[in-house]
Amino acid sequence: MRRSTLEEKRPIWEMVGYRPWPEQERVHKSTATKLPVVGGWRGMTSTTIAEEMLTHLMEYGLNQFHLMGRTYREPRVEFGYILDGLLKLDPQLVTKPFLSMPGDGAWKLQVTPMVGGKRILGATLETVSYEDALGIRGFRSDGAAIVEAGVVSLTAF
């Protein structure tokens, strides 16, 4: 999948109030398809990942994106940042029928952008646990981010 250019991302970020630091901007400028985003505690990695994913969710099409963590709970911070950004862009972009956030298990959303005066089905975002073998078998992904990758075992890769 082609990564959006920095110029394509900026209008979305301006609408949600995101201003990347120089270190974050280097990540957002990259055209690499596999890109490690490394940082320490409070290193802004969650924000960087979320804002990058937010821009891709806004592209037209039925693309499928995933936030992967050891458990289903680990990617929930990034999921929350993305959901907040989507709702800032348009409070009707994600509505209850297209949002699932159970106490246990995967969280999922589907954006419903306004096109030609009506809402259409858009991209999906889902959390995935790589400890749940059934959760990672045989699915298509147009883009994914592994959160807390430092605790990922080599067997998970």
MODELLER restraints for C-alpha pairs under 7 A, 6 or more apart:
rsr = mdl.restraints
at = mdl.atoms
rsr.add(forms.Gaussian(group=physical.xy_distance, feature=features.Distance(at['CA:1:A'], at['CA:142:A']), mean=6.28, stdev=0.5))
rsr.add(forms.Gaussian(group=physical.xy_distance, feature=features.Distance(at['CA:3:A'], at['CA:31:A']), mean=6.12, stdev=0.5))
rsr.add(forms.Gaussian(group=physical.xy_distance, feature=features.Distance(at['CA:5:A'], at['CA:29:A']), mean=6.70, stdev=0.5))
rsr.add(forms.Gaussian(group=physical.xy_distance, feature=features.Distance(at['CA:6:A'], at['CA:28:A']), mean=6.38, stdev=0.5))
rsr.add(forms.Gaussian(group=physical.xy_distance, feature=features.Distance(at['CA:6:A'], at['CA:29:A']), mean=5.59, stdev=0.5))
rsr.add(forms.Gaussian(group=physical.xy_distance, feature=features.Distance(at['CA:9:A'], at['CA:55:A']), mean=5.84, stdev=0.5))
rsr.add(forms.Gaussian(group=physical.xy_distance, feature=features.Distance(at['CA:12:A'], at['CA:55:A']), mean=6.70, stdev=0.5))
rsr.add(forms.Gaussian(group=physical.xy_distance, feature=features.Distance(at['CA:13:A'], at['CA:19:A']), mean=6.98, stdev=0.5))
rsr.add(forms.Gaussian(group=physical.xy_distance, feature=features.Distance(at['CA:15:A'], at['CA:89:A']), mean=6.39, stdev=0.5))
rsr.add(forms.Gaussian(group=physical.xy_distance, feature=features.Distance(at['CA:16:A'], at['CA:85:A']), mean=5.79, stdev=0.5))
rsr.add(forms.Gaussian(group=physical.xy_distance, feature=features.Distance(at['CA:16:A'], at['CA:88:A']), mean=5.86, stdev=0.5))
rsr.add(forms.Gaussian(group=physical.xy_distance, feature=features.Distance(at['CA:16:A'], at['CA:89:A']), mean=6.50, stdev=0.5))
rsr.add(forms.Gaussian(group=physical.xy_distance, feature=features.Distance(at['CA:24:A'], at['CA:48:A']), mean=6.15, stdev=0.5))
rsr.add(forms.Gaussian(group=physical.xy_distance, feature=features.Distance(at['CA:28:A'], at['CA:52:A']), mean=6.66, stdev=0.5))
rsr.add(forms.Gaussian(group=physical.xy_distance, feature=features.Distance(at['CA:37:A'], at['CA:45:A']), mean=6.37, stdev=0.5))
rsr.add(forms.Gaussian(group=physical.xy_distance, feature=features.Distance(at['CA:38:A'], at['CA:45:A']), mean=6.70, stdev=0.5))
rsr.add(forms.Gaussian(group=physical.xy_distance, feature=features.Distance(at['CA:39:A'], at['CA:45:A']), mean=6.02, stdev=0.5))
rsr.add(forms.Gaussian(group=physical.xy_distance, feature=features.Distance(at['CA:46:A'], at['CA:78:A']), mean=5.58, stdev=0.5))
rsr.add(forms.Gaussian(group=physical.xy_distance, feature=features.Distance(at['CA:47:A'], at['CA:78:A']), mean=6.94, stdev=0.5))
rsr.add(forms.Gaussian(group=physical.xy_distance, feature=features.Distance(at['CA:50:A'], at['CA:78:A']), mean=5.28, stdev=0.5))
rsr.add(forms.Gaussian(group=physical.xy_distance, feature=features.Distance(at['CA:50:A'], at['CA:81:A']), mean=6.03, stdev=0.5))
rsr.add(forms.Gaussian(group=physical.xy_distance, feature=features.Distance(at['CA:50:A'], at['CA:82:A']), mean=5.36, stdev=0.5))
rsr.add(forms.Gaussian(group=physical.xy_distance, feature=features.Distance(at['CA:51:A'], at['CA:82:A']), mean=6.82, stdev=0.5))
rsr.add(forms.Gaussian(group=physical.xy_distance, feature=features.Distance(at['CA:54:A'], at['CA:82:A']), mean=5.68, stdev=0.5))
rsr.add(forms.Gaussian(group=physical.xy_distance, feature=features.Distance(at['CA:57:A'], at['CA:123:A']), mean=5.57, stdev=0.5))
rsr.add(forms.Gaussian(group=physical.xy_distance, feature=features.Distance(at['CA:60:A'], at['CA:122:A']), mean=6.32, stdev=0.5))
rsr.add(forms.Gaussian(group=physical.xy_distance, feature=features.Distance(at['CA:61:A'], at['CA:122:A']), mean=5.51, stdev=0.5))
rsr.add(forms.Gaussian(group=physical.xy_distance, feature=features.Distance(at['CA:61:A'], at['CA:123:A']), mean=6.11, stdev=0.5))
rsr.add(forms.Gaussian(group=physical.xy_distance, feature=features.Distance(at['CA:62:A'], at['CA:122:A']), mean=5.00, stdev=0.5))
rsr.add(forms.Gaussian(group=physical.xy_distance, feature=features.Distance(at['CA:62:A'], at['CA:123:A']), mean=4.60, stdev=0.5))
rsr.add(forms.Gaussian(group=physical.xy_distance, feature=features.Distance(at['CA:63:A'], at['CA:123:A']), mean=4.62, stdev=0.5))
rsr.add(forms.Gaussian(group=physical.xy_distance, feature=features.Distance(at['CA:63:A'], at['CA:124:A']), mean=6.40, stdev=0.5))
rsr.add(forms.Gaussian(group=physical.xy_distance, feature=features.Distance(at['CA:63:A'], at['CA:142:A']), mean=5.90, stdev=0.5))
rsr.add(forms.Gaussian(group=physical.xy_distance, feature=features.Distance(at['CA:64:A'], at['CA:123:A']), mean=5.77, stdev=0.5))
rsr.add(forms.Gaussian(group=physical.xy_distance, feature=features.Distance(at['CA:64:A'], at['CA:124:A']), mean=4.93, stdev=0.5))
rsr.add(forms.Gaussian(group=physical.xy_distance, feature=features.Distance(at['CA:64:A'], at['CA:125:A']), mean=6.15, stdev=0.5))
rsr.add(forms.Gaussian(group=physical.xy_distance, feature=features.Distance(at['CA:64:A'], at['CA:141:A']), mean=5.24, stdev=0.5))
rsr.add(forms.Gaussian(group=physical.xy_distance, feature=features.Distance(at['CA:64:A'], at['CA:142:A']), mean=5.32, stdev=0.5))
rsr.add(forms.Gaussian(group=physical.xy_distance, feature=features.Distance(at['CA:64:A'], at['CA:143:A']), mean=6.97, stdev=0.5))
rsr.add(forms.Gaussian(group=physical.xy_distance, feature=features.Distance(at['CA:65:A'], at['CA:124:A']), mean=6.01, stdev=0.5))
rsr.add(forms.Gaussian(group=physical.xy_distance, feature=features.Distance(at['CA:65:A'], at['CA:125:A']), mean=4.74, stdev=0.5))
rsr.add(forms.Gaussian(group=physical.xy_distance, feature=features.Distance(at['CA:65:A'], at['CA:126:A']), mean=6.49, stdev=0.5))
rsr.add(forms.Gaussian(group=physical.xy_distance, feature=features.Distance(at['CA:65:A'], at['CA:141:A']), mean=5.63, stdev=0.5))
rsr.add(forms.Gaussian(group=physical.xy_distance, feature=features.Distance(at['CA:65:A'], at['CA:142:A']), mean=5.68, stdev=0.5))
rsr.add(forms.Gaussian(group=physical.xy_distance, feature=features.Distance(at['CA:65:A'], at['CA:143:A']), mean=4.90, stdev=0.5))
rsr.add(forms.Gaussian(group=physical.xy_distance, feature=features.Distance(at['CA:65:A'], at['CA:144:A']), mean=5.54, stdev=0.5))
rsr.add(forms.Gaussian(group=physical.xy_distance, feature=features.Distance(at['CA:66:A'], at['CA:125:A']), mean=5.49, stdev=0.5))
rsr.add(forms.Gaussian(group=physical.xy_distance, feature=features.Distance(at['CA:66:A'], at['CA:126:A']), mean=4.93, stdev=0.5))
rsr.add(forms.Gaussian(group=physical.xy_distance, feature=features.Distance(at['CA:66:A'], at['CA:127:A']), mean=5.66, stdev=0.5))
rsr.add(forms.Gaussian(group=physical.xy_distance, feature=features.Distance(at['CA:66:A'], at['CA:128:A']), mean=6.65, stdev=0.5))
rsr.add(forms.Gaussian(group=physical.xy_distance, feature=features.Distance(at['CA:66:A'], at['CA:141:A']), mean=6.79, stdev=0.5))
rsr.add(forms.Gaussian(group=physical.xy_distance, feature=features.Distance(at['CA:66:A'], at['CA:143:A']), mean=6.48, stdev=0.5))
rsr.add(forms.Gaussian(group=physical.xy_distance, feature=features.Distance(at['CA:66:A'], at['CA:144:A']), mean=4.57, stdev=0.5))
rsr.add(forms.Gaussian(group=physical.xy_distance, feature=features.Distance(at['CA:66:A'], at['CA:145:A']), mean=6.48, stdev=0.5))
rsr.add(forms.Gaussian(group=physical.xy_distance, feature=features.Distance(at['CA:67:A'], at['CA:75:A']), mean=5.85, stdev=0.5))
rsr.add(forms.Gaussian(group=physical.xy_distance, feature=features.Distance(at['CA:67:A'], at['CA:126:A']), mean=6.26, stdev=0.5))
rsr.add(forms.Gaussian(group=physical.xy_distance, feature=features.Distance(at['CA:67:A'], at['CA:127:A']), mean=4.73, stdev=0.5))
rsr.add(forms.Gaussian(group=physical.xy_distance, feature=features.Distance(at['CA:67:A'], at['CA:128:A']), mean=6.07, stdev=0.5))
rsr.add(forms.Gaussian(group=physical.xy_distance, feature=features.Distance(at['CA:67:A'], at['CA:144:A']), mean=5.69, stdev=0.5))
rsr.add(forms.Gaussian(group=physical.xy_distance, feature=features.Distance(at['CA:67:A'], at['CA:145:A']), mean=5.04, stdev=0.5))
rsr.add(forms.Gaussian(group=physical.xy_distance, feature=features.Distance(at['CA:67:A'], at['CA:146:A']), mean=6.03, stdev=0.5))
rsr.add(forms.Gaussian(group=physical.xy_distance, feature=features.Distance(at['CA:68:A'], at['CA:75:A']), mean=6.28, stdev=0.5))
rsr.add(forms.Gaussian(group=physical.xy_distance, feature=features.Distance(at['CA:68:A'], at['CA:127:A']), mean=5.76, stdev=0.5))
rsr.add(forms.Gaussian(group=physical.xy_distance, feature=features.Distance(at['CA:68:A'], at['CA:128:A']), mean=4.65, stdev=0.5))
rsr.add(forms.Gaussian(group=physical.xy_distance, feature=features.Distance(at['CA:68:A'], at['CA:129:A']), mean=5.87, stdev=0.5))
rsr.add(forms.Gaussian(group=physical.xy_distance, feature=features.Distance(at['CA:68:A'], at['CA:130:A']), mean=6.79, stdev=0.5))
rsr.add(forms.Gaussian(group=physical.xy_distance, feature=features.Distance(at['CA:68:A'], at['CA:145:A']), mean=6.01, stdev=0.5))
rsr.add(forms.Gaussian(group=physical.xy_distance, feature=features.Distance(at['CA:68:A'], at['CA:146:A']), mean=4.62, stdev=0.5))
rsr.add(forms.Gaussian(group=physical.xy_distance, feature=features.Distance(at['CA:68:A'], at['CA:147:A']), mean=6.07, stdev=0.5))
rsr.add(forms.Gaussian(group=physical.xy_distance, feature=features.Distance(at['CA:69:A'], at['CA:75:A']), mean=5.63, stdev=0.5))
rsr.add(forms.Gaussian(group=physical.xy_distance, feature=features.Distance(at['CA:69:A'], at['CA:128:A']), mean=6.30, stdev=0.5))
rsr.add(forms.Gaussian(group=physical.xy_distance, feature=features.Distance(at['CA:69:A'], at['CA:129:A']), mean=5.22, stdev=0.5))
rsr.add(forms.Gaussian(group=physical.xy_distance, feature=features.Distance(at['CA:69:A'], at['CA:130:A']), mean=6.27, stdev=0.5))
rsr.add(forms.Gaussian(group=physical.xy_distance, feature=features.Distance(at['CA:69:A'], at['CA:146:A']), mean=5.87, stdev=0.5))
rsr.add(forms.Gaussian(group=physical.xy_distance, feature=features.Distance(at['CA:69:A'], at['CA:147:A']), mean=5.38, stdev=0.5))
rsr.add(forms.Gaussian(group=physical.xy_distance, feature=features.Distance(at['CA:69:A'], at['CA:148:A']), mean=6.77, stdev=0.5))
rsr.add(forms.Gaussian(group=physical.xy_distance, feature=features.Distance(at['CA:70:A'], at['CA:129:A']), mean=5.25, stdev=0.5))
rsr.add(forms.Gaussian(group=physical.xy_distance, feature=features.Distance(at['CA:70:A'], at['CA:130:A']), mean=5.34, stdev=0.5))
rsr.add(forms.Gaussian(group=physical.xy_distance, feature=features.Distance(at['CA:70:A'], at['CA:131:A']), mean=5.65, stdev=0.5))
rsr.add(forms.Gaussian(group=physical.xy_distance, feature=features.Distance(at['CA:70:A'], at['CA:152:A']), mean=6.70, stdev=0.5))
rsr.add(forms.Gaussian(group=physical.xy_distance, feature=features.Distance(at['CA:71:A'], at['CA:129:A']), mean=4.50, stdev=0.5))
rsr.add(forms.Gaussian(group=physical.xy_distance, feature=features.Distance(at['CA:71:A'], at['CA:130:A']), mean=6.79, stdev=0.5))
rsr.add(forms.Gaussian(group=physical.xy_distance, feature=features.Distance(at['CA:71:A'], at['CA:131:A']), mean=6.30, stdev=0.5))
rsr.add(forms.Gaussian(group=physical.xy_distance, feature=features.Distance(at['CA:72:A'], at['CA:105:A']), mean=5.78, stdev=0.5))
rsr.add(forms.Gaussian(group=physical.xy_distance, feature=features.Distance(at['CA:72:A'], at['CA:106:A']), mean=5.75, stdev=0.5))
rsr.add(forms.Gaussian(group=physical.xy_distance, feature=features.Distance(at['CA:72:A'], at['CA:127:A']), mean=6.19, stdev=0.5))
rsr.add(forms.Gaussian(group=physical.xy_distance, feature=features.Distance(at['CA:72:A'], at['CA:128:A']), mean=5.79, stdev=0.5))
rsr.add(forms.Gaussian(group=physical.xy_distance, feature=features.Distance(at['CA:72:A'], at['CA:129:A']), mean=4.82, stdev=0.5))
rsr.add(forms.Gaussian(group=physical.xy_distance, feature=features.Distance(at['CA:74:A'], at['CA:147:A']), mean=6.99, stdev=0.5))
rsr.add(forms.Gaussian(group=physical.xy_distance, feature=features.Distance(at['CA:75:A'], at['CA:127:A']), mean=6.38, stdev=0.5))
rsr.add(forms.Gaussian(group=physical.xy_distance, feature=features.Distance(at['CA:75:A'], at['CA:147:A']), mean=6.02, stdev=0.5))
rsr.add(forms.Gaussian(group=physical.xy_distance, feature=features.Distance(at['CA:86:A'], at['CA:93:A']), mean=6.46, stdev=0.5))
rsr.add(forms.Gaussian(group=physical.xy_distance, feature=features.Distance(at['CA:87:A'], at['CA:93:A']), mean=6.40, stdev=0.5))
rsr.add(forms.Gaussian(group=physical.xy_distance, feature=features.Distance(at['CA:87:A'], at['CA:94:A']), mean=6.94, stdev=0.5))
rsr.add(forms.Gaussian(group=physical.xy_distance, feature=features.Distance(at['CA:93:A'], at['CA:111:A']), mean=5.42, stdev=0.5))
rsr.add(forms.Gaussian(group=physical.xy_distance, feature=features.Distance(at['CA:93:A'], at['CA:112:A']), mean=5.11, stdev=0.5))
rsr.add(forms.Gaussian(group=physical.xy_distance, feature=features.Distance(at['CA:93:A'], at['CA:113:A']), mean=5.66, stdev=0.5))
rsr.add(forms.Gaussian(group=physical.xy_distance, feature=features.Distance(at['CA:94:A'], at['CA:110:A']), mean=6.46, stdev=0.5))
rsr.add(forms.Gaussian(group=physical.xy_distance, feature=features.Distance(at['CA:94:A'], at['CA:111:A']), mean=5.16, stdev=0.5))
rsr.add(forms.Gaussian(group=physical.xy_distance, feature=features.Distance(at['CA:94:A'], at['CA:112:A']), mean=6.22, stdev=0.5))
rsr.add(forms.Gaussian(group=physical.xy_distance, feature=features.Distance(at['CA:98:A'], at['CA:109:A']), mean=5.42, stdev=0.5))
rsr.add(forms.Gaussian(group=physical.xy_distance, feature=features.Distance(at['CA:98:A'], at['CA:110:A']), mean=5.23, stdev=0.5))
rsr.add(forms.Gaussian(group=physical.xy_distance, feature=features.Distance(at['CA:99:A'], at['CA:108:A']), mean=5.85, stdev=0.5))
rsr.add(forms.Gaussian(group=physical.xy_distance, feature=features.Distance(at['CA:99:A'], at['CA:109:A']), mean=4.40, stdev=0.5))
rsr.add(forms.Gaussian(group=physical.xy_distance, feature=features.Distance(at['CA:99:A'], at['CA:110:A']), mean=6.68, stdev=0.5))
rsr.add(forms.Gaussian(group=physical.xy_distance, feature=features.Distance(at['CA:100:A'], at['CA:107:A']), mean=5.47, stdev=0.5))
rsr.add(forms.Gaussian(group=physical.xy_distance, feature=features.Distance(at['CA:100:A'], at['CA:108:A']), mean=5.15, stdev=0.5))
rsr.add(forms.Gaussian(group=physical.xy_distance, feature=features.Distance(at['CA:100:A'], at['CA:109:A']), mean=6.32, stdev=0.5))
rsr.add(forms.Gaussian(group=physical.xy_distance, feature=features.Distance(at['CA:101:A'], at['CA:107:A']), mean=4.65, stdev=0.5))
rsr.add(forms.Gaussian(group=physical.xy_distance, feature=features.Distance(at['CA:101:A'], at['CA:108:A']), mean=6.67, stdev=0.5))
rsr.add(forms.Gaussian(group=physical.xy_distance, feature=features.Distance(at['CA:106:A'], at['CA:126:A']), mean=6.61, stdev=0.5))
rsr.add(forms.Gaussian(group=physical.xy_distance, feature=features.Distance(at['CA:106:A'], at['CA:127:A']), mean=5.18, stdev=0.5))
rsr.add(forms.Gaussian(group=physical.xy_distance, feature=features.Distance(at['CA:106:A'], at['CA:128:A']), mean=6.14, stdev=0.5))
rsr.add(forms.Gaussian(group=physical.xy_distance, feature=features.Distance(at['CA:107:A'], at['CA:126:A']), mean=5.61, stdev=0.5))
rsr.add(forms.Gaussian(group=physical.xy_distance, feature=features.Distance(at['CA:107:A'], at['CA:127:A']), mean=5.37, stdev=0.5))
rsr.add(forms.Gaussian(group=physical.xy_distance, feature=features.Distance(at['CA:108:A'], at['CA:125:A']), mean=5.60, stdev=0.5))
rsr.add(forms.Gaussian(group=physical.xy_distance, feature=features.Distance(at['CA:108:A'], at['CA:126:A']), mean=4.30, stdev=0.5))
rsr.add(forms.Gaussian(group=physical.xy_distance, feature=features.Distance(at['CA:108:A'], at['CA:127:A']), mean=6.58, stdev=0.5))
rsr.add(forms.Gaussian(group=physical.xy_distance, feature=features.Distance(at['CA:109:A'], at['CA:124:A']), mean=5.62, stdev=0.5))
rsr.add(forms.Gaussian(group=physical.xy_distance, feature=features.Distance(at['CA:109:A'], at['CA:125:A']), mean=5.40, stdev=0.5))
rsr.add(forms.Gaussian(group=physical.xy_distance, feature=features.Distance(at['CA:109:A'], at['CA:126:A']), mean=6.61, stdev=0.5))
rsr.add(forms.Gaussian(group=physical.xy_distance, feature=features.Distance(at['CA:110:A'], at['CA:122:A']), mean=6.30, stdev=0.5))
rsr.add(forms.Gaussian(group=physical.xy_distance, feature=features.Distance(at['CA:110:A'], at['CA:123:A']), mean=5.71, stdev=0.5))
rsr.add(forms.Gaussian(group=physical.xy_distance, feature=features.Distance(at['CA:110:A'], at['CA:124:A']), mean=4.28, stdev=0.5))
rsr.add(forms.Gaussian(group=physical.xy_distance, feature=features.Distance(at['CA:110:A'], at['CA:125:A']), mean=6.46, stdev=0.5))
rsr.add(forms.Gaussian(group=physical.xy_distance, feature=features.Distance(at['CA:111:A'], at['CA:121:A']), mean=6.46, stdev=0.5))
rsr.add(forms.Gaussian(group=physical.xy_distance, feature=features.Distance(at['CA:111:A'], at['CA:122:A']), mean=5.03, stdev=0.5))
rsr.add(forms.Gaussian(group=physical.xy_distance, feature=features.Distance(at['CA:111:A'], at['CA:123:A']), mean=5.71, stdev=0.5))
rsr.add(forms.Gaussian(group=physical.xy_distance, feature=features.Distance(at['CA:111:A'], at['CA:124:A']), mean=6.49, stdev=0.5))
rsr.add(forms.Gaussian(group=physical.xy_distance, feature=features.Distance(at['CA:112:A'], at['CA:119:A']), mean=5.57, stdev=0.5))
rsr.add(forms.Gaussian(group=physical.xy_distance, feature=features.Distance(at['CA:112:A'], at['CA:120:A']), mean=5.23, stdev=0.5))
rsr.add(forms.Gaussian(group=physical.xy_distance, feature=features.Distance(at['CA:112:A'], at['CA:121:A']), mean=4.82, stdev=0.5))
rsr.add(forms.Gaussian(group=physical.xy_distance, feature=features.Distance(at['CA:112:A'], at['CA:122:A']), mean=5.36, stdev=0.5))
rsr.add(forms.Gaussian(group=physical.xy_distance, feature=features.Distance(at['CA:113:A'], at['CA:119:A']), mean=5.45, stdev=0.5))
rsr.add(forms.Gaussian(group=physical.xy_distance, feature=features.Distance(at['CA:113:A'], at['CA:120:A']), mean=5.79, stdev=0.5))
rsr.add(forms.Gaussian(group=physical.xy_distance, feature=features.Distance(at['CA:113:A'], at['CA:122:A']), mean=6.56, stdev=0.5))
rsr.add(forms.Gaussian(group=physical.xy_distance, feature=features.Distance(at['CA:114:A'], at['CA:120:A']), mean=6.40, stdev=0.5))
rsr.add(forms.Gaussian(group=physical.xy_distance, feature=features.Distance(at['CA:128:A'], at['CA:135:A']), mean=6.31, stdev=0.5))
rsr.add(forms.Gaussian(group=physical.xy_distance, feature=features.Distance(at['CA:128:A'], at['CA:136:A']), mean=6.92, stdev=0.5))
rsr.add(forms.Gaussian(group=physical.xy_distance, feature=features.Distance(at['CA:129:A'], at['CA:135:A']), mean=6.39, stdev=0.5))
rsr.add(forms.Gaussian(group=physical.xy_distance, feature=features.Distance(at['CA:130:A'], at['CA:136:A']), mean=6.15, stdev=0.5))
rsr.add(forms.Gaussian(group=physical.xy_distance, feature=features.Distance(at['CA:130:A'], at['CA:156:A']), mean=6.52, stdev=0.5))
